[in-house]
């Protein structure tokens, strides 16, 4: 994801980077959808899983609930799937 993830971009892709969440660069209060994917954009393997989970924990404090986390080895991507509580 880019350094700046606009609300429009997040709403369109329904995805946000874990770094943007952890660095408080986004505000999801106006996010119009019930589901959101958080993509880990740092580390490899278990580091990516941890990165996504830490972001999911931070979002849990804002009313989001972790539904699942998946590692896509072919694209080397880890996504945490959340639902607005």
Residue pairs with C-beta under 8 A, 6 or more apart in sequence:
1 15
1 16
1 17
1 19
1 20
1 39
1 41
2 9
4 25
5 16
5 17
5 20
5 25
5 26
7 26
7 27
7 30
7 31
10 16
10 26
10 28
10 31
10 36
11 31
11 32
11 33
14 33
14 35
14 36
14 37
15 36
15 37
15 38
15 39
15 79
16 26
16 28
16 36
16 37
16 38
16 39
17 38
17 39
17 40
17 41
18 38
18 39
18 40
18 41
18 42
18 51
18 52
18 54
18 55
18 80
19 25
19 41
19 42
19 51
20 26
21 38
21 55
21 58
21 59
22 51
22 54
22 55
22 58
28 36
28 59
28 62
28 64
31 84
33 84
34 83
34 84
35 67
35 81
35 82
35 83
35 84
36 59
36 64
36 81
36 82
36 83
36 84
37 79
37 80
37 81
37 82
38 52
38 55
38 56
38 59
38 79
38 80
38 81
38 82
39 52
39 77
39 78
39 79
40 48
40 49
40 51
40 52
40 55
40 77
40 78
40 79
40 80
41 51
42 48
42 51
43 50
43 51
44 76
45 71
48 71
48 77
48 78
49 69
49 71
49 78
51 78
52 69
52 78
52 79
52 80
53 66
53 69
53 80
55 80
56 64
56 66
56 69
56 80
56 82
59 82
60 66
63 84
63 85
64 82
64 83
64 84
64 85
65 82
65 83
65 84
65 85
66 80
66 81
66 82
67 81
67 82
67 83
68 80
68 81
69 78
69 79
69 80
69 81
70 78
70 79
70 81
71 77
71 78
72 78
72 79
